[in-house]
Amino acid sequence: MEVDKGKGEAEETRKVAEADRDTVTLKSSDGKLFEVSKEAAARLSTVLAGMIAGGSIDDNGTDLKQIGSEALENVVDYCNKHANSIPSAALISSSISFNTAPFKEPEEWERKFVDRLSHDALFDLVEAANFLGMERLLDVTCHKISEMMKGKSPDQIREVFNIKNDYTKEELEEIRQELAWAFYDD
Amino acid sequence: MDLSGSKKRASAATAAADLTDDLIVEILSRLPVKSICRFKCVSRHWRGLISDPAHRKKLPQTLSGFFYPRYYRLDDARKMVCPGFWTGYRAAGFLYIYSGVTRKMVGVMRLCQSNQEVYL
């Protein structure tokens, strides 16, 4: 074990170690740092894969100014959970199928992962997944939101999405009549 | 702290209000057609997104691109005519649709639940 090293030498060792270390450090819009497995990040996010391949990863924390710390924490959490949930032999084939295969139902752990999120956290995570090009996470989060929306009335949707009703009463009545069939019970 | 270019949110607004149109369409595309149509009532913007031809490929559609969209009451009539477009004949729980132009059969629809009215 090397405990005592000259400062310059230690610095040198650190640099070499960071060049091929197996995690990357990500920095949220509010300056918090998160570490994530390099392999999982590259596999799950096309944007991070590009940054890693292009060498634009900053060891002191790669700036992700579009993503708040709560969303980034969830992204990192998802990557780490994902890294643990798939046996490594299956990694390559699964990463290829993400792009072409039709939507696969969320796995049990993915369901639990999104179920515990608040509305705000979920919507922030959708945006983060989209920004980072994380197809599977985008699938799983969009799926969760669409499940929340099923069977809801336009009023309830406006509330969840914080949308102002900009129809006049008459217009709304007209559309409702035209689409009456869509208002029967699901 | 410099937040220029970073994510900011007015305290009153929820995260959902920040969603881009693409993401809204992405979410809507996972819903059944009935829900999607109902959500045309949410706002003018949503109706625009749902009706936008550019999103048709993504969103499940009613047949309204082909048919003139409205309710048709079948009542006792066995034949429904939409001049120039199509003619429908009802028989044994099915609606047989013939093109008004070629006079050839273009589709069969099963009439379920309500045999009295159909939305095309």
Chai-1 contact restraints between the chains, C-beta under 6 A:
chainA,res_idxA,chainB,res_idxB,connection_type,confidence,min_distance_angstrom,max_distance_angstrom,comment,restraint_id
A,S29,B,S6,contact,1.0,0.0,6.0,A-B,restraint_1
A,S29,B,K7,contact,1.0,0.0,6.0,A-B,restraint_2
A,K65,B,G5,contact,1.0,0.0,6.0,A-B,restraint_3
A,K65,B,S6,contact,1.0,0.0,6.0,A-B,restraint_4
A,Q66,B,K7,contact,1.0,0.0,6.0,A-B,restraint_5
A,G68,B,K7,contact,1.0,0.0,6.0,A-B,restraint_6
A,D120,B,T14,contact,1.0,0.0,6.0,A-B,restraint_7
A,D120,B,A15,contact,1.0,0.0,6.0,A-B,restraint_8
A,F123,B,A15,contact,1.0,0.0,6.0,A-B,restraint_9
A,F123,B,A16,contact,1.0,0.0,6.0,A-B,restraint_10
A,D124,B,A15,contact,1.0,0.0,6.0,A-B,restraint_11
A,V126,B,L23,contact,1.0,0.0,6.0,A-B,restraint_12
A,N130,B,L23,contact,1.0,0.0,6.0,A-B,restraint_13
A,C142,B,E26,contact,1.0,0.0,6.0,A-B,restraint_14
A,C142,B,I27,contact,1.0,0.0,6.0,A-B,restraint_15
A,C142,B,R30,contact,1.0,0.0,6.0,A-B,restraint_16
A,H143,B,R30,contact,1.0,0.0,6.0,A-B,restraint_17
A,I145,B,I27,contact,1.0,0.0,6.0,A-B,restraint_18
A,S146,B,I27,contact,1.0,0.0,6.0,A-B,restraint_19
A,S146,B,R30,contact,1.0,0.0,6.0,A-B,restraint_20
A,S146,B,L31,contact,1.0,0.0,6.0,A-B,restraint_21
A,K150,B,S35,contact,1.0,0.0,6.0,A-B,restraint_22
A,P154,B,C41,contact,1.0,0.0,6.0,A-B,restraint_23
A,P154,B,V42,contact,1.0,0.0,6.0,A-B,restraint_24
A,I157,B,F39,contact,1.0,0.0,6.0,A-B,restraint_25
A,I157,B,V42,contact,1.0,0.0,6.0,A-B,restraint_26
A,R158,B,V42,contact,1.0,0.0,6.0,A-B,restraint_27
A,F161,B,A16,contact,1.0,0.0,6.0,A-B,restraint_28
A,N162,B,A13,contact,1.0,0.0,6.0,A-B,restraint_29
A,N162,B,T14,contact,1.0,0.0,6.0,A-B,restraint_30
A,N162,B,A16,contact,1.0,0.0,6.0,A-B,restraint_31
A,N162,B,A17,contact,1.0,0.0,6.0,A-B,restraint_32
A,I163,B,V42,contact,1.0,0.0,6.0,A-B,restraint_33
A,I163,B,S43,contact,1.0,0.0,6.0,A-B,restraint_34
A,D166,B,S43,contact,1.0,0.0,6.0,A-B,restraint_35
A,D166,B,R44,contact,1.0,0.0,6.0,A-B,restraint_36
A,I175,B,C41,contact,1.0,0.0,6.0,A-B,restraint_37
A,L179,B,C37,contact,1.0,0.0,6.0,A-B,restraint_38
A,W181,B,Y119,contact,1.0,0.0,6.0,A-B,restraint_39
A,A182,B,K34,contact,1.0,0.0,6.0,A-B,restraint_40
A,A182,B,C37,contact,1.0,0.0,6.0,A-B,restraint_41
A,A182,B,R38,contact,1.0,0.0,6.0,A-B,restraint_42
